[in-house]
């Protein structure tokens, strides 16, 4: 899934991608969105990757933080539209 949204895979190893992908799928589940068609899948993936780069490796924690961040962004966006 996540490989479809982010093209530069050279920075991460195979196991890293598994963690990131699991986090992306779990975050989409928490958001009630399908991973393949979620409107903000790229933004969500970048958030997960940023958190991963900061040292977090637990996919459930990555997913929870990223989903919360996404909810905040979506709420802010809906307030202005």
PDB file of N, CA, C and O in Angstrom:
ATOM      1  N   UNK A   1       0.814  -1.198   0.000  1.00  0.00           N
ATOM      2  CA  UNK A   1       0.000   0.000   0.000  1.00  0.00           C
ATOM      3  C   UNK A   1       0.853   1.255   0.000  1.00  0.00           C
ATOM      4  O   UNK A   1       0.782   2.077  -0.914  1.00  0.00           O
ATOM      5  N   UNK A   2       1.652   1.385   1.030  1.00  0.00           N
ATOM      6  CA  UNK A   2       2.379   2.630   1.201  1.00  0.00           C
ATOM      7  C   UNK A   2       3.375   2.865   0.074  1.00  0.00           C
ATOM      8  O   UNK A   2       3.666   4.013  -0.261  1.00  0.00           O
ATOM      9  N   UNK A   3       3.903   1.791  -0.519  1.00  0.00           N
ATOM     10  CA  UNK A   3       4.836   1.960  -1.630  1.00  0.00           C
ATOM     11  C   UNK A   3       4.172   2.659  -2.805  1.00  0.00           C
ATOM     12  O   UNK A   3       4.855   3.311  -3.594  1.00  0.00           O
ATOM     13  N   UNK A   4       2.866   2.539  -2.940  1.00  0.00           N
ATOM     14  CA  UNK A   4       2.152   3.217  -4.017  1.00  0.00           C
ATOM     15  C   UNK A   4       2.130   4.720  -3.811  1.00  0.00           C
ATOM     16  O   UNK A   4       2.010   5.474  -4.777  1.00  0.00           O
ATOM     17  N   UNK A   5       2.245   5.165  -2.577  1.00  0.00           N
ATOM     18  CA  UNK A   5       2.118   6.583  -2.261  1.00  0.00           C
ATOM     19  C   UNK A   5       3.461   7.286  -2.140  1.00  0.00           C
ATOM     20  O   UNK A   5       3.555   8.483  -2.409  1.00  0.00           O
ATOM     21  N   UNK A   6       4.483   6.577  -1.746  1.00  0.00           N
ATOM     22  CA  UNK A   6       5.795   7.171  -1.563  1.00  0.00           C
ATOM     23  C   UNK A   6       6.787   6.423  -2.444  1.00  0.00           C
ATOM     24  O   UNK A   6       6.956   5.210  -2.318  1.00  0.00           O
ATOM     25  N   UNK A   7       7.435   7.154  -3.331  1.00  0.00           N
ATOM     26  CA  UNK A   7       8.269   6.483  -4.318  1.00  0.00           C
ATOM     27  C   UNK A   7       9.717   6.289  -3.889  1.00  0.00           C
ATOM     28  O   UNK A   7      10.368   5.372  -4.391  1.00  0.00           O
ATOM     29  N   UNK A   8      10.249   7.098  -2.994  1.00  0.00           N
ATOM     30  CA  UNK A   8      11.651   6.974  -2.615  1.00  0.00           C
ATOM     31  C   UNK A   8      11.812   5.948  -1.507  1.00  0.00           C
ATOM     32  O   UNK A   8      11.638   6.260  -0.329  1.00  0.00           O
ATOM     33  N   UNK A   9      12.144   4.731  -1.888  1.00  0.00           N
ATOM     34  CA  UNK A   9      12.279   3.643  -0.923  1.00  0.00           C
ATOM     35  C   UNK A   9      13.722   3.422  -0.493  1.00  0.00           C
ATOM     36  O   UNK A   9      13.984   2.592   0.377  1.00  0.00           O
ATOM     37  N   UNK A  10      14.656   4.147  -1.084  1.00  0.00           N
ATOM     38  CA  UNK A  10      16.067   3.876  -0.855  1.00  0.00           C
ATOM     39  C   UNK A  10      16.514   4.158   0.575  1.00  0.00           C
ATOM     40  O   UNK A  10      17.509   3.588   1.022  1.00  0.00           O
ATOM     41  N   UNK A  11      15.823   5.002   1.291  1.00  0.00           N
ATOM     42  CA  UNK A  11      16.216   5.383   2.641  1.00  0.00           C
ATOM     43  C   UNK A  11      15.941   4.284   3.657  1.00  0.00           C
ATOM     44  O   UNK A  11      16.616   4.216   4.684  1.00  0.00           O
ATOM     45  N   UNK A  12      14.980   3.437   3.398  1.00  0.00           N
ATOM     46  CA  UNK A  12      14.528   2.451   4.373  1.00  0.00           C
ATOM     47  C   UNK A  12      14.822   1.028   3.902  1.00  0.00           C
ATOM     48  O   UNK A  12      14.762   0.719   2.712  1.00  0.00           O
ATOM     49  N   UNK A  13      15.142   0.174   4.874  1.00  0.00           N
ATOM     50  CA  UNK A  13      15.320  -1.233   4.579  1.00  0.00           C
ATOM     51  C   UNK A  13      13.976  -1.943   4.506  1.00  0.00           C
ATOM     52  O   UNK A  13      12.934  -1.352   4.789  1.00  0.00           O
ATOM     53  N   UNK A  14      14.010  -3.202   4.128  1.00  0.00           N
ATOM     54  CA  UNK A  14      12.777  -3.973   3.962  1.00  0.00           C
ATOM     55  C   UNK A  14      11.976  -4.060   5.264  1.00  0.00           C
ATOM     56  O   UNK A  14      10.757  -3.888   5.250  1.00  0.00           O
ATOM     57  N   UNK A  15      12.644  -4.322   6.375  1.00  0.00           N
ATOM     58  CA  UNK A  15      11.942  -4.414   7.661  1.00  0.00           C
ATOM     59  C   UNK A  15      11.353  -3.063   8.063  1.00  0.00           C
ATOM     60  O   UNK A  15      10.259  -2.995   8.624  1.00  0.00           O
ATOM     61  N   UNK A  16      12.088  -1.992   7.772  1.00  0.00           N
ATOM     62  CA  UNK A  16      11.570  -0.646   8.042  1.00  0.00           C
ATOM     63  C   UNK A  16      10.264  -0.424   7.292  1.00  0.00           C
ATOM     64  O   UNK A  16       9.294   0.084   7.854  1.00  0.00           O
ATOM     65  N   UNK A  17      10.246  -0.813   6.004  1.00  0.00           N
ATOM     66  CA  UNK A  17       9.033  -0.630   5.196  1.00  0.00           C
ATOM     67  C   UNK A  17       7.864  -1.441   5.739  1.00  0.00           C
ATOM     68  O   UNK A  17       6.715  -1.004   5.670  1.00  0.00           O
ATOM     69  N   UNK A  18       8.155  -2.617   6.277  1.00  0.00           N
ATOM     70  CA  UNK A  18       7.077  -3.421   6.866  1.00  0.00           C
ATOM     71  C   UNK A  18       6.458  -2.694   8.061  1.00  0.00           C
ATOM     72  O   UNK A  18       5.238  -2.673   8.218  1.00  0.00           O
ATOM     73  N   UNK A  19       7.298  -2.105   8.889  1.00  0.00           N
ATOM     74  CA  UNK A  19       6.796  -1.357  10.049  1.00  0.00           C
ATOM     75  C   UNK A  19       5.989  -0.153   9.589  1.00  0.00           C
ATOM     76  O   UNK A  19       4.891   0.090  10.089  1.00  0.00           O
ATOM     77  N   UNK A  20       6.527   0.597   8.642  1.00  0.00           N
ATOM     78  CA  UNK A  20       5.851   1.796   8.136  1.00  0.00           C
ATOM     79  C   UNK A  20       4.521   1.429   7.488  1.00  0.00           C
ATOM     80  O   UNK A  20       3.509   2.096   7.703  1.00  0.00           O
ATOM     81  N   UNK A  21       4.534   0.371   6.700  1.00  0.00           N
ATOM     82  CA  UNK A  21       3.299  -0.053   6.035  1.00  0.00           C
ATOM     83  C   UNK A  21       2.245  -0.510   7.046  1.00  0.00           C
ATOM     84  O   UNK A  21       1.072  -0.159   6.922  1.00  0.00           O
ATOM     85  N   UNK A  22       2.659  -1.287   8.037  1.00  0.00           N
ATOM     86  CA  UNK A  22       1.708  -1.730   9.067  1.00  0.00           C
ATOM     87  C   UNK A  22       1.133  -0.534   9.813  1.00  0.00           C
ATOM     88  O   UNK A  22      -0.056  -0.506  10.132  1.00  0.00           O
ATOM     89  N   UNK A  23       1.978   0.452  10.091  1.00  0.00           N
ATOM     90  CA  UNK A  23       1.513   1.662  10.773  1.00  0.00           C
ATOM     91  C   UNK A  23       0.518   2.420   9.907  1.00  0.00           C
ATOM     92  O   UNK A  23      -0.478   2.938  10.412  1.00  0.00           O
ATOM     93  N   UNK A  24       0.780   2.487   8.615  1.00  0.00           N
ATOM     94  CA  UNK A  24      -0.116   3.198   7.690  1.00  0.00           C
ATOM     95  C   UNK A  24      -1.478   2.504   7.627  1.00  0.00           C
ATOM     96  O   UNK A  24      -2.518   3.160   7.685  1.00  0.00           O
ATOM     97  N   UNK A  25      -1.466   1.200   7.511  1.00  0.00           N
ATOM     98  CA  UNK A  25      -2.717   0.439   7.464  1.00  0.00           C
ATOM     99  C   UNK A  25      -3.493   0.615   8.772  1.00  0.00           C
ATOM    100  O   UNK A  25      -4.705   0.831   8.755  1.00  0.00           O
ATOM    101  N   UNK A  26      -2.790   0.522   9.902  1.00  0.00           N
ATOM    102  CA  UNK A  26      -3.447   0.672  11.209  1.00  0.00           C
ATOM    103  C   UNK A  26      -3.980   2.090  11.391  1.00  0.00           C
ATOM    104  O   UNK A  26      -5.081   2.270  11.911  1.00  0.00           O
ATOM    105  N   UNK A  27      -3.219   3.095  10.972  1.00  0.00           N
ATOM    106  CA  UNK A  27      -3.677   4.484  11.092  1.00  0.00           C
ATOM    107  C   UNK A  27      -4.934   4.702  10.261  1.00  0.00           C
ATOM    108  O   UNK A  27      -5.873   5.354  10.717  1.00  0.00           O
ATOM    109  N   UNK A  28      -4.960   4.166   9.053  1.00  0.00           N
ATOM    110  CA  UNK A  28      -6.160   4.279   8.214  1.00  0.00           C
ATOM    111  C   UNK A  28      -7.344   3.595   8.882  1.00  0.00           C
ATOM    112  O   UNK A  28      -8.465   4.102   8.845  1.00  0.00           O
ATOM    113  N   UNK A  29      -7.091   2.443   9.491  1.00  0.00           N
ATOM    114  CA  UNK A  29      -8.152   1.733  10.220  1.00  0.00           C
ATOM    115  C   UNK A  29      -8.686   2.611  11.355  1.00  0.00           C
ATOM    116  O   UNK A  29      -9.898   2.711  11.546  1.00  0.00           O
ATOM    117  N   UNK A  30      -7.791   3.241  12.102  1.00  0.00           N
ATOM    118  CA  UNK A  30      -8.203   4.123  13.199  1.00  0.00           C
ATOM    119  C   UNK A  30      -9.002   5.316  12.689  1.00  0.00           C
ATOM    120  O   UNK A  30      -9.895   5.816  13.374  1.00  0.00           O
ATOM    121  N   UNK A  31      -8.675   5.766  11.484  1.00  0.00           N
ATOM    122  CA  UNK A  31      -9.375   6.895  10.872  1.00  0.00           C
ATOM    123  C   UNK A  31     -10.666   6.474  10.171  1.00  0.00           C
ATOM    124  O   UNK A  31     -11.468   7.320   9.776  1.00  0.00           O
ATOM    125  N   UNK A  32     -10.861   5.166  10.020  1.00  0.00           N
ATOM    126  CA  UNK A  32     -12.036   4.672   9.302  1.00  0.00           C
ATOM    127  C   UNK A  32     -11.939   4.915   7.807  1.00  0.00           C
ATOM    128  O   UNK A  32     -12.948   5.128   7.134  1.00  0.00           O
ATOM    129  N   UNK A  33     -10.709   4.882   7.291  1.00  0.00           N
ATOM    130  CA  UNK A  33     -10.472   5.153   5.873  1.00  0.00           C
ATOM    131  C   UNK A  33      -9.771   3.960   5.225  1.00  0.00           C
ATOM    132  O   UNK A  33      -8.967   3.291   5.874  1.00  0.00           O
ATOM    133  N   UNK A  34     -10.066   3.686   3.956  1.00  0.00           N
ATOM    134  CA  UNK A  34      -9.352   2.618   3.256  1.00  0.00           C
ATOM    135  C   UNK A  34      -7.942   3.090   2.883  1.00  0.00           C
ATOM    136  O   UNK A  34      -7.795   4.169   2.310  1.00  0.00           O
ATOM    137  N   UNK A  35      -6.911   2.314   3.192  1.00  0.00           N
ATOM    138  CA  UNK A  35      -5.536   2.741   2.921  1.00  0.00           C
ATOM    139  C   UNK A  35      -5.257   3.069   1.450  1.00  0.00           C
ATOM    140  O   UNK A  35      -4.510   4.002   1.155  1.00  0.00           O
ATOM    141  N   UNK A  36      -5.842   2.324   0.548  1.00  0.00           N
ATOM    142  CA  UNK A  36      -5.537   2.510  -0.877  1.00  0.00           C
ATOM    143  C   UNK A  36      -6.170   3.756  -1.475  1.00  0.00           C
ATOM    144  O   UNK A  36      -5.672   4.287  -2.468  1.00  0.00           O
ATOM    145  N   UNK A  37      -7.254   4.226  -0.887  1.00  0.00           N
ATOM    146  CA  UNK A  37      -7.969   5.344  -1.509  1.00  0.00           C
ATOM    147  C   UNK A  37      -8.161   6.540  -0.582  1.00  0.00           C
ATOM    148  O   UNK A  37      -8.867   7.484  -0.938  1.00  0.00           O
ATOM    149  N   UNK A  38      -7.550   6.518   0.588  1.00  0.00           N
ATOM    150  CA  UNK A  38      -7.705   7.636   1.515  1.00  0.00           C
ATOM    151  C   UNK A  38      -7.154   8.905   0.869  1.00  0.00           C
ATOM    152  O   UNK A  38      -6.033   8.920   0.361  1.00  0.00           O
ATOM    153  N   UNK A  39      -7.941   9.943   0.897  1.00  0.00           N
ATOM    154  CA  UNK A  39      -7.612  11.212   0.237  1.00  0.00           C
ATOM    155  C   UNK A  39      -6.256  11.777   0.671  1.00  0.00           C
ATOM    156  O   UNK A  39      -5.537  12.362  -0.139  1.00  0.00           O
ATOM    157  N   UNK A  40      -5.916  11.606   1.926  1.00  0.00           N
ATOM    158  CA  UNK A  40      -4.676  12.171   2.458  1.00  0.00           C
ATOM    159  C   UNK A  40      -3.651  11.082   2.796  1.00  0.00           C
ATOM    160  O   UNK A  40      -2.883  11.222   3.749  1.00  0.00           O
ATOM    161  N   UNK A  41      -3.643  10.010   2.020  1.00  0.00           N
ATOM    162  CA  UNK A  41      -2.735   8.888   2.285  1.00  0.00           C
ATOM    163  C   UNK A  41      -1.269   9.309   2.244  1.00  0.00           C
ATOM    164  O   UNK A  41      -0.471   8.848   3.059  1.00  0.00           O
ATOM    165  N   UNK A  42      -0.910  10.179   1.304  1.00  0.00           N
ATOM    166  CA  UNK A  42       0.484  10.630   1.216  1.00  0.00           C
ATOM    167  C   UNK A  42       0.883  11.419   2.453  1.00  0.00           C
ATOM    168  O   UNK A  42       1.958  11.209   3.015  1.00  0.00           O
ATOM    169  N   UNK A  43       0.020  12.318   2.869  1.00  0.00           N
ATOM    170  CA  UNK A  43       0.297  13.132   4.055  1.00  0.00           C
ATOM    171  C   UNK A  43       0.437  12.239   5.286  1.00  0.00           C
ATOM    172  O   UNK A  43       1.337  12.434   6.102  1.00  0.00           O
ATOM    173  N   UNK A  44      -0.449  11.273   5.412  1.00  0.00           N
ATOM    174  CA  UNK A  44      -0.397  10.332   6.525  1.00  0.00           C
ATOM    175  C   UNK A  44       0.910   9.541   6.490  1.00  0.00           C
ATOM    176  O   UNK A  44       1.557   9.357   7.522  1.00  0.00           O
ATOM    177  N   UNK A  45       1.291   9.079   5.314  1.00  0.00           N
ATOM    178  CA  UNK A  45       2.538   8.322   5.162  1.00  0.00           C
ATOM    179  C   UNK A  45       3.744   9.172   5.547  1.00  0.00           C
ATOM    180  O   UNK A  45       4.655   8.691   6.220  1.00  0.00           O
ATOM    181  N   UNK A  46       3.751  10.420   5.128  1.00  0.00           N
ATOM    182  CA  UNK A  46       4.871  11.304   5.481  1.00  0.00           C
ATOM    183  C   UNK A  46       4.947  11.516   6.996  1.00  0.00           C
ATOM    184  O   UNK A  46       6.038  11.573   7.564  1.00  0.00           O
ATOM    185  N   UNK A  47       3.801  11.632   7.638  1.00  0.00           N
ATOM    186  CA  UNK A  47       3.785  11.778   9.097  1.00  0.00           C
ATOM    187  C   UNK A  47       4.376  10.543   9.758  1.00  0.00           C
ATOM    188  O   UNK A  47       5.196  10.655  10.670  1.00  0.00           O
ATOM    189  N   UNK A  48       3.968   9.377   9.308  1.00  0.00           N
ATOM    190  CA  UNK A  48       4.488   8.122   9.862  1.00  0.00           C
ATOM    191  C   UNK A  48       5.989   8.024   9.631  1.00  0.00           C
ATOM    192  O   UNK A  48       6.736   7.637  10.530  1.00  0.00           O
ATOM    193  N   UNK A  49       6.428   8.370   8.438  1.00  0.00           N
ATOM    194  CA  UNK A  49       7.855   8.302   8.126  1.00  0.00           C
ATOM    195  C   UNK A  49       8.656   9.289   8.980  1.00  0.00           C
ATOM    196  O   UNK A  49       9.757   8.964   9.426  1.00  0.00           O
ATOM    197  N   UNK A  50       8.125  10.470   9.209  1.00  0.00           N
ATOM    198  CA  UNK A  50       8.807  11.454  10.054  1.00  0.00           C
ATOM    199  C   UNK A  50       8.947  10.910  11.482  1.00  0.00           C
ATOM    200  O   UNK A  50      10.012  11.016  12.091  1.00  0.00           O
ATOM    201  N   UNK A  51       7.869  10.332  12.005  1.00  0.00           N
ATOM    202  CA  UNK A  51       7.917   9.748  13.346  1.00  0.00           C
ATOM    203  C   UNK A  51       8.907   8.584  13.400  1.00  0.00           C
ATOM    204  O   UNK A  51       9.648   8.438  14.372  1.00  0.00           O
ATOM    205  N   UNK A  52       8.916   7.768  12.363  1.00  0.00           N
ATOM    206  CA  UNK A  52       9.852   6.652  12.265  1.00  0.00           C
ATOM    207  C   UNK A  52      11.284   7.181  12.276  1.00  0.00           C
ATOM    208  O   UNK A  52      12.146   6.645  12.971  1.00  0.00           O
ATOM    209  N   UNK A  53      11.528   8.232  11.503  1.00  0.00           N
ATOM    210  CA  UNK A  53      12.864   8.831  11.429  1.00  0.00           C
ATOM    211  C   UNK A  53      13.308   9.410  12.773  1.00  0.00           C
ATOM    212  O   UNK A  53      14.504   9.526  13.042  1.00  0.00           O
ATOM    213  N   UNK A  54      12.342   9.768  13.607  1.00  0.00           N
ATOM    214  CA  UNK A  54      12.652  10.305  14.937  1.00  0.00           C
ATOM    215  C   UNK A  54      12.904   9.196  15.958  1.00  0.00           C
ATOM    216  O   UNK A  54      13.201   9.475  17.119  1.00  0.00           O
ATOM    217  N   UNK A  55      12.785   7.940  15.526  1.00  0.00           N
ATOM    218  CA  UNK A  55      13.169   6.825  16.380  1.00  0.00           C
ATOM    219  C   UNK A  55      12.073   5.877  16.808  1.00  0.00           C
ATOM    220  O   UNK A  55      12.368   4.829  17.382  1.00  0.00           O
ATOM    221  N   UNK A  56      10.824   6.203  16.551  1.00  0.00           N
ATOM    222  CA  UNK A  56       9.734   5.308  16.942  1.00  0.00           C
ATOM    223  C   UNK A  56       9.691   4.107  16.005  1.00  0.00           C
ATOM    224  O   UNK A  56       9.737   4.265  14.785  1.00  0.00           O
ATOM    225  N   UNK A  57       9.602   2.908  16.574  1.00  0.00           N
ATOM    226  CA  UNK A  57       9.584   1.694  15.758  1.00  0.00           C
ATOM    227  C   UNK A  57       8.358   0.816  16.008  1.00  0.00           C
ATOM    228  O   UNK A  57       8.180  -0.195  15.329  1.00  0.00           O
ATOM    229  N   UNK A  58       7.525   1.179  16.955  1.00  0.00           N
ATOM    230  CA  UNK A  58       6.317   0.408  17.263  1.00  0.00           C
ATOM    231  C   UNK A  58       5.205   0.862  16.322  1.00  0.00           C
ATOM    232  O   UNK A  58       4.765   2.010  16.386  1.00  0.00           O
ATOM    233  N   UNK A  59       4.751  -0.037  15.452  1.00  0.00           N
ATOM    234  CA  UNK A  59       3.778   0.361  14.440  1.00  0.00           C
ATOM    235  C   UNK A  59       2.471   0.860  15.051  1.00  0.00           C
ATOM    236  O   UNK A  59       1.812   1.727  14.478  1.00  0.00           O
ATOM    237  N   UNK A  60       2.095   0.325  16.201  1.00  0.00           N
ATOM    238  CA  UNK A  60       0.849   0.768  16.831  1.00  0.00           C
ATOM    239  C   UNK A  60       0.971   2.190  17.380  1.00  0.00           C
ATOM    240  O   UNK A  60       0.033   2.982  17.287  1.00  0.00           O
ATOM    241  N   UNK A  61       2.112   2.498  17.940  1.00  0.00           N
ATOM    242  CA  UNK A  61       2.340   3.865  18.426  1.00  0.00           C
ATOM    243  C   UNK A  61       2.428   4.825  17.249  1.00  0.00           C
ATOM    244  O   UNK A  61       1.834   5.903  17.278  1.00  0.00           O
ATOM    245  N   UNK A  62       3.166   4.437  16.216  1.00  0.00           N
ATOM    246  CA  UNK A  62       3.246   5.266  15.008  1.00  0.00           C
ATOM    247  C   UNK A  62       1.848   5.546  14.464  1.00  0.00           C
ATOM    248  O   UNK A  62       1.521   6.684  14.124  1.00  0.00           O
ATOM    249  N   UNK A  63       1.030   4.504  14.385  1.00  0.00           N
ATOM    250  CA  UNK A  63      -0.326   4.639  13.839  1.00  0.00           C
ATOM    251  C   UNK A  63      -1.183   5.552  14.698  1.00  0.00           C
ATOM    252  O   UNK A  63      -1.891   6.414  14.177  1.00  0.00           O
ATOM    253  N   UNK A  64      -1.126   5.371  16.002  1.00  0.00           N
ATOM    254  CA  UNK A  64      -1.965   6.174  16.899  1.00  0.00           C
ATOM    255  C   UNK A  64      -1.600   7.654  16.829  1.00  0.00           C
ATOM    256  O   UNK A  64      -2.480   8.512  16.753  1.00  0.00           O
ATOM    257  N   UNK A  65      -0.313   7.948  16.855  1.00  0.00           N
ATOM    258  CA  UNK A  65       0.119   9.349  16.793  1.00  0.00           C
ATOM    259  C   UNK A  65      -0.227   9.953  15.442  1.00  0.00           C
ATOM    260  O   UNK A  65      -0.735  11.072  15.373  1.00  0.00           O
ATOM    261  N   UNK A  66       0.044   9.218  14.365  1.00  0.00           N
ATOM    262  CA  UNK A  66      -0.243   9.729  13.022  1.00  0.00           C
ATOM    263  C   UNK A  66      -1.739   9.931  12.804  1.00  0.00           C
ATOM    264  O   UNK A  66      -2.145  10.923  12.198  1.00  0.00           O
ATOM    265  N   UNK A  67      -2.559   9.011  13.287  1.00  0.00           N
ATOM    266  CA  UNK A  67      -4.014   9.150  13.137  1.00  0.00           C
ATOM    267  C   UNK A  67      -4.514  10.356  13.927  1.00  0.00           C
ATOM    268  O   UNK A  67      -5.379  11.096  13.458  1.00  0.00           O
ATOM    269  N   UNK A  68      -3.971  10.552  15.119  1.00  0.00           N
ATOM    270  CA  UNK A  68      -4.357  11.723  15.913  1.00  0.00           C
ATOM    271  C   UNK A  68      -3.972  13.010  15.176  1.00  0.00           C
ATOM    272  O   UNK A  68      -4.768  13.945  15.090  1.00  0.00           O
ATOM    273  N   UNK A  69      -2.765  13.049  14.655  1.00  0.00           N
ATOM    274  CA  UNK A  69      -2.300  14.217  13.895  1.00  0.00           C
ATOM    275  C   UNK A  69      -3.207  14.471  12.695  1.00  0.00           C
ATOM    276  O   UNK A  69      -3.566  15.612  12.408  1.00  0.00           O
ATOM    277  N   UNK A  70      -3.565  13.416  12.010  1.00  0.00           N
ATOM    278  CA  UNK A  70      -4.443  13.528  10.833  1.00  0.00           C
ATOM    279  C   UNK A  70      -5.817  14.057  11.237  1.00  0.00           C
ATOM    280  O   UNK A  70      -6.389  14.893  10.537  1.00  0.00           O
ATOM    281  N   UNK A  71      -6.344  13.582  12.347  1.00  0.00           N
ATOM    282  CA  UNK A  71      -7.638  14.083  12.837  1.00  0.00           C
ATOM    283  C   UNK A  71      -7.577  15.575  13.135  1.00  0.00           C
ATOM    284  O   UNK A  71      -8.513  16.312  12.828  1.00  0.00           O
ATOM    285  N   UNK A  72      -6.482  16.017  13.730  1.00  0.00           N
ATOM    286  CA  UNK A  72      -6.314  17.445  14.022  1.00  0.00           C
ATOM    287  C   UNK A  72      -6.282  18.241  12.722  1.00  0.00           C
ATOM    288  O   UNK A  72      -6.954  19.266  12.606  1.00  0.00           O
ATOM    289  N   UNK A  73      -5.506  17.778  11.748  1.00  0.00           N
ATOM    290  CA  UNK A  73      -5.429  18.484  10.460  1.00  0.00           C
ATOM    291  C   UNK A  73      -6.781  18.517   9.760  1.00  0.00           C
ATOM    292  O   UNK A  73      -7.172  19.547   9.210  1.00  0.00           O
ATOM    293  N   UNK A  74      -7.490  17.405   9.777  1.00  0.00           N
ATOM    294  CA  UNK A  74      -8.806  17.355   9.133  1.00  0.00           C
ATOM    295  C   UNK A  74      -9.806  18.265   9.835  1.00  0.00           C
ATOM    296  O   UNK A  74     -10.625  18.916   9.186  1.00  0.00           O
ATOM    297  N   UNK A  75      -9.737  18.307  11.143  1.00  0.00           N
ATOM    298  CA  UNK A  75     -10.631  19.175  11.907  1.00  0.00           C
ATOM    299  C   UNK A  75     -10.342  20.643  11.595  1.00  0.00           C
ATOM    300  O   UNK A  75     -11.266  21.432  11.396  1.00  0.00           O
ATOM    301  N   UNK A  76      -9.069  21.003  11.553  1.00  0.00           N
ATOM    302  CA  UNK A  76      -8.692  22.385  11.217  1.00  0.00           C
ATOM    303  C   UNK A  76      -9.153  22.749   9.820  1.00  0.00           C
ATOM    304  O   UNK A  76      -9.667  23.844   9.591  1.00  0.00           O
ATOM    305  N   UNK A  77      -8.969  21.828   8.890  1.00  0.00           N
ATOM    306  CA  UNK A  77      -9.368  22.074   7.503  1.00  0.00           C
ATOM    307  C   UNK A  77     -10.870  22.294   7.395  1.00  0.00           C
ATOM    308  O   UNK A  77     -11.323  23.178   6.668  1.00  0.00           O
ATOM    309  N   UNK A  78     -11.639  21.490   8.118  1.00  0.00           N
ATOM    310  CA  UNK A  78     -13.098  21.621   8.041  1.00  0.00           C
ATOM    311  C   UNK A  78     -13.586  22.905   8.709  1.00  0.00           C
ATOM    312  O   UNK A  78     -14.648  23.418   8.356  1.00  0.00           O
ATOM    313  N   UNK A  79     -12.830  23.425   9.659  1.00  0.00           N
ATOM    314  CA  UNK A  79     -13.207  24.678  10.310  1.00  0.00           C
ATOM    315  C   UNK A  79     -13.066  25.868   9.367  1.00  0.00           C
ATOM    316  O   UNK A  79     -13.783  26.860   9.502  1.00  0.00           O
ATOM    317  N   UNK A  80     -12.145  25.769   8.418  1.00  0.00           N
ATOM    318  CA  UNK A  80     -11.875  26.881   7.514  1.00  0.00           C
ATOM    319  C   UNK A  80     -12.623  26.783   6.195  1.00  0.00           C
ATOM    320  O   UNK A  80     -12.540  27.690   5.367  1.00  0.00           O
ATOM    321  N   UNK A  81     -13.351  25.693   5.989  1.00  0.00           N
ATOM    322  CA  UNK A  81     -14.080  25.531   4.713  1.00  0.00           C
ATOM    323  C   UNK A  81     -15.554  25.525   4.921  1.00  0.00           C
ATOM    324  O   UNK A  81     -16.313  25.399   3.960  1.00  0.00           O
TER     325      UNK A  81
END
